[in-house]
Amino acid sequence: MAELTPIERAMRTFDREPVDKMPFFTGMGMVLAPPIKERGWPFPKVHLEAEKLAWSGIDSARYAKLDSVVIPYDMCWESEALGNKISLYEDSEDILYPTIPHKNWEEVEQVEITDDDINNIMQNGRMPLIPPAIKMIKENAPEIALGTWQLGPFTQCGQTIELDRVLKAVFKKKDLVTHILDRFTDMICTIVQELQAAGGDFFTLREPGVAADLLSPRTFKELIMPTMIKILSAWKGNKKCFHICGSTDPICEMMWDCCVQSGTPMISFDIKNDLVASRKKLGDEAVIVGNYDVFNLPCREETTPEEAREGIRTNIDGLVDAVWPGCDLWPDIKPDNWFAIEDEARTYKAGPTPAVGRL
């Protein structure tokens, strides 16, 4: 039997169809330092030009032997498009992602997302770079699955006003927060549809600001679930994944309910999640991914390649259906550790997983 291409392997995973070996990919940030250094590009530049965004993703995916390339990388695109200025740290030689040093809105009462903001969001800030970058990736790396992602409305709100203000307002000004989240949700749905139309193969909805160590399960059910279902439903078809960072054990069943109601087969967890317990709760229909440590295994100086392998064995023993990180990959990897991770992912326990069989 001929080996599947990366895009075939990734797409079949969403379809719960048998694959040739363990899928090894991500739906979150995955730009890596070695390929960028090979091209001589300063890290800030990959966030500013469509061509560099595309090729940094392609180079990173091929270097790391990932089944996916995912763009963009930083979390400031939408906030910038709504009028906030970003800092790129262009004078620093360290790996620093863009941030919003000063947010135009200081109180929740100031937050205003207009119809024009929603309708024209893809024309503002750096957002116009993403569709041509998607096109370049599809033309130059058609063998790799192309993923894109969006932050959920609660976390997006935290990129435009300090998150602690939003968390406080959940309890004191719930109706206002609900209205704000509805507006962000409409904006995100517009972006999701544009990214799919541009040629994205799959989509990940990420809502790290609503983990159980930040919001109660009851608040998650009442305030967050409706927005998650609406956004996931905006991506047509089933090539989509729902991810929450932080503590998710108390809410994993509600997360899966969001997936079921929106036709989303894949659910992703961070390192705080008990994968074995989640599998028991969700059953074998859920395509469960995520959880391996994105810093300690591939990047931490003291971690040996064998220790990195052991971390991946633990991850696979957690009954995941694809080896997929718990969050964005940190760019400054140790190559020996990374290649040990990839090799272990592909070769450890070659048989089927709970939701995905083997050819």
C-alpha positions in Angstrom: 0.0 0.0 0.0 1.3 3.5 -0.9 2.0 5.8 2.0 -0.7 8.5 2.4 0.2 12.1 1.9 0.1 14.4 4.9 -3.2 16.0 3.7 -4.8 12.6 3.1 -3.7 11.5 6.6 -5.1 14.6 8.3 -8.3 14.8 6.4 -9.0 11.1 7.0 -8.5 11.7 10.7 -11.4 14.2 10.7 -13.5 11.7 8.8 -12.6 8.9 11.3 -11.3 6.9 8.3 -8.4 4.5 8.6 -4.9 6.0 8.1 -1.5 4.4 7.4 0.2 5.6 10.7 -0.4 8.0 13.6 -1.3 11.4 12.4 1.2 14.0 13.6 -0.1 17.6 13.1 -1.6 20.6 14.8 -4.3 23.2 14.3 -2.5 26.0 16.2 0.7 28.1 15.8 3.6 26.0 14.4 6.2 28.3 13.1 9.7 27.1 14.0 13.0 28.9 14.4 15.4 26.7 12.4 13.8 27.1 9.0 13.4 30.8 9.5 17.1 31.2 10.4 17.9 29.1 7.3 16.3 31.8 5.2 17.8 34.6 7.2 14.5 36.1 8.2 14.1 38.1 11.5 11.2 36.5 13.5 9.0 39.7 13.3 9.0 39.7 9.5 7.0 36.5 9.2 4.0 38.3 10.7 4.1 41.2 8.2 4.3 39.8 4.7 2.0 37.3 3.0 4.9 35.6 1.2 7.0 35.2 4.4 3.9 34.0 6.3 3.3 31.3 3.7 6.8 30.1 3.3 7.7 30.2 7.0 4.7 27.8 7.5 5.6 25.6 4.6 9.2 25.4 5.7 8.3 24.7 9.3 5.9 21.9 8.4 8.3 20.2 6.0 11.2 20.6 8.5 9.2 19.2 11.4 7.5 16.4 9.2 4.1 17.7 10.3 0.9 16.7 8.4 -0.3 20.3 8.5 0.8 23.9 8.0 -1.2 26.4 10.0 -1.4 30.2 9.7 -1.3 32.7 11.2 0.8 32.5 14.3 0.1 35.4 16.7 -3.1 36.3 18.5 -3.3 40.0 17.6 -4.6 40.1 14.1 -8.2 40.8 14.9 -7.5 43.3 17.7 -5.2 45.2 15.4 -7.9 45.2 12.7 -10.3 46.8 15.3 -7.9 49.7 15.7 -5.3 48.6 18.3 -1.6 49.1 17.5 0.7 46.1 17.8 4.3 45.9 19.0 6.5 43.6 16.9 9.7 44.0 19.0 11.7 44.5 15.8 14.8 45.6 17.7 15.0 42.4 19.8 16.9 39.3 18.8 14.7 37.1 21.0 11.7 35.2 19.8 8.8 37.6 20.7 5.4 37.4 19.3 3.4 40.6 18.5 1.5 42.0 21.4 -1.0 44.8 22.0 0.9 47.1 24.5 -2.0 49.6 24.9 -5.7 48.7 24.3 -8.0 51.4 23.1 -10.9 50.2 25.3 -10.3 50.2 29.1 -13.8 49.4 30.3 -16.4 46.9 29.0 -18.8 49.8 28.5 -16.5 51.2 25.8 -16.5 48.0 23.7 -18.3 48.6 20.4 -18.2 46.3 17.4 -20.1 47.9 14.6 -21.7 46.3 11.5 -18.9 48.0 9.5 -16.3 46.4 11.7 -17.9 43.0 11.1 -18.4 43.4 7.4 -15.0 44.9 6.7 -12.8 43.0 9.2 -10.8 41.2 6.5 -9.8 44.5 4.9 -8.2 46.0 8.0 -4.8 45.7 9.7 -2.9 42.7 8.6 -6.0 40.6 7.9 -5.6 41.1 4.0 -2.4 39.1 4.2 -4.0 35.8 5.2 -6.0 34.9 2.0 -3.1 35.4 -0.4 -0.8 33.4 2.1 -3.4 30.6 2.0 -3.3 30.6 -1.8 0.5 30.5 -1.8 0.5 27.5 0.5 -2.1 25.7 -1.5 -0.1 26.3 -4.7 3.4 25.4 -3.3 2.6 22.7 -0.7 -0.6 21.0 -1.9 0.5 17.7 -0.2 0.2 19.3 3.3 -3.1 20.0 5.1 -3.6 23.7 5.5 -5.2 24.7 8.8 -6.3 28.0 10.1 -7.7 29.1 13.5 -9.6 31.8 15.4 -9.7 32.8 19.0 -13.2 32.5 20.5 -15.1 35.7 21.4 -14.3 35.6 25.1 -10.5 35.5 24.4 -10.9 37.9 21.5 -12.5 40.3 23.9 -9.4 39.9 26.2 -7.3 41.0 23.3 -9.1 44.3 23.0 -9.7 45.0 26.7 -7.9 43.5 29.7 -9.3 40.0 30.4 -9.7 40.6 34.2 -12.2 43.4 33.4 -14.2 41.0 31.3 -14.1 38.3 34.0 -15.4 40.7 36.6 -18.1 41.9 34.3 -19.4 38.4 33.8 -20.8 38.5 37.3 -21.7 42.2 37.5 -22.8 43.1 34.0 -23.8 39.8 32.4 -26.2 41.2 29.8 -23.6 43.6 28.6 -21.0 40.8 28.3 -23.5 38.7 26.4 -24.1 41.4 23.9 -20.3 42.0 23.4 -19.7 38.3 22.9 -22.5 38.1 20.4 -20.9 40.9 18.4 -17.5 39.3 18.5 -19.1 36.0 17.5 -20.6 37.5 14.4 -17.2 39.0 13.6 -15.4 35.7 14.0 -18.0 33.9 11.9 -17.3 36.4 9.1 -13.6 35.6 9.3 -14.2 31.9 9.5 -16.2 31.9 6.3 -13.6 34.1 4.5 -10.8 31.7 5.5 -12.7 28.7 4.3 -13.5 30.5 1.0 -9.8 31.4 0.6 -8.9 27.7 0.6 -8.3 26.5 4.2 -8.6 22.8 4.6 -9.5 22.7 8.3 -10.2 25.0 11.1 -9.6 25.1 14.9 -11.6 27.2 17.3 -9.5 28.1 20.3 -11.1 29.7 23.4 -8.3 29.6 26.1 -10.0 32.3 28.3 -12.9 30.1 29.4 -11.1 27.1 31.1 -12.6 25.8 34.3 -9.9 27.5 36.4 -11.2 30.9 35.0 -15.0 30.4 34.6 -17.4 28.1 36.3 -18.9 25.2 34.4 -22.3 26.9 34.8 -21.1 30.1 33.3 -19.5 28.1 30.5 -22.8 26.4 29.7 -24.9 29.6 29.8 -22.6 32.2 28.3 -20.0 30.4 26.2 -21.5 27.3 24.7 -24.0 29.1 22.3 -21.1 31.2 20.8 -18.9 28.1 20.3 -21.7 26.2 18.5 -22.4 29.2 16.2 -18.7 29.7 15.3 -18.0 26.0 14.7 -21.1 25.8 12.6 -19.8 28.7 10.4 -17.1 26.4 9.0 -19.0 24.2 6.6 -18.3 20.5 6.6 -16.6 18.5 9.3 -13.0 19.5 9.0 -12.9 21.4 12.3 -11.6 21.1 15.9 -12.5 22.7 19.2 -9.7 23.5 21.6 -9.6 25.0 25.1 -6.3 25.6 27.0 -6.0 25.1 30.8 -8.3 23.0 33.0 -11.0 21.3 31.0 -11.8 18.1 33.0 -15.0 19.7 34.5 -16.2 21.0 31.1 -15.0 18.4 28.6 -18.5 16.9 28.2 -20.0 20.3 27.5 -17.1 20.9 25.0 -18.0 17.7 23.2 -21.7 18.7 23.2 -20.6 21.9 21.3 -18.8 19.6 18.8 -21.8 17.3 18.4 -24.2 20.2 17.8 -22.0 21.8 15.2 -20.8 18.7 13.4 -17.3 18.9 14.7 -15.6 15.5 15.1 -12.3 16.6 16.7 -11.7 17.9 20.3 -8.4 19.2 21.6 -7.1 19.5 25.1 -4.2 21.1 26.9 -1.7 19.5 29.3 -4.0 20.0 32.4 -6.5 17.6 30.9 -6.7 13.9 32.0 -6.9 12.3 28.6 -7.8 8.8 29.9 -10.7 10.2 31.9 -11.8 12.3 29.0 -11.8 9.3 26.6 -14.0 7.4 29.1 -16.4 10.3 29.3 -16.7 11.0 25.6 -16.4 7.6 24.1 -14.8 6.4 20.9 -16.8 8.6 18.5 -14.7 11.7 19.7 -11.5 12.3 17.7 -9.4 13.3 20.7 -6.1 15.2 20.1 -3.8 17.4 22.1 -2.0 17.5 25.4 1.7 17.0 24.8 3.9 19.6 26.5 5.0 22.2 23.8 7.9 23.5 25.9 9.3 20.8 28.2 9.5 18.1 25.5 10.9 19.8 22.4 12.5 23.0 23.9 13.7 22.7 27.5 17.4 22.5 27.6 17.5 19.8 30.2 15.1 17.4 28.5 16.9 14.6 26.6 15.6 13.0 23.4 14.7 9.9 25.3 12.7 11.9 27.8 10.9 13.6 24.9 10.1 10.2 23.5 8.7 9.1 26.9 6.4 12.2 26.9 5.0 11.2 23.5 4.5 7.6 24.7 2.5 9.0 27.7 0.5 11.1 25.3 -0.4 8.2 23.0 -1.2 6.0 26.0 -3.8 8.6 26.9 -5.7 7.2 23.9 -5.4 10.2 21.5 -6.3 9.7 17.9 -3.5 12.0 16.6 -0.3 13.4 18.2 -1.1 17.1 18.5 0.3 19.7 20.9 -1.4 21.1 23.9 -0.9 24.7 22.6 1.2 26.6 20.0 4.5 25.1 19.3 7.3 27.2 20.7 9.6 28.1 17.8 13.0 27.6 19.5 13.0 23.8 19.4 16.0 21.5 20.1 16.2 19.6 16.7 17.3 16.3 18.3 14.3 16.4 20.7 11.9 17.3 17.9 12.9 14.5 15.6 12.7 12.1 18.5 9.2 13.3 19.1 8.2 12.8 15.5 9.7 9.4 15.2 8.1 8.2 18.4 4.7 9.5 17.3 4.9 7.6 14.1 6.2 4.3 15.4 5.0 3.8 19.0 1.8 1.6 19.0 1.3 1.3 15.3 -2.2 -0.1 15.7 -5.6 1.7 15.5 -6.7 4.4 18.0 -10.2 4.5 19.5 -11.8 6.7 16.8 -9.4 6.2 13.8 -8.4 2.8 12.4 -5.4 1.7 10.4 -5.1 0.6 6.8 
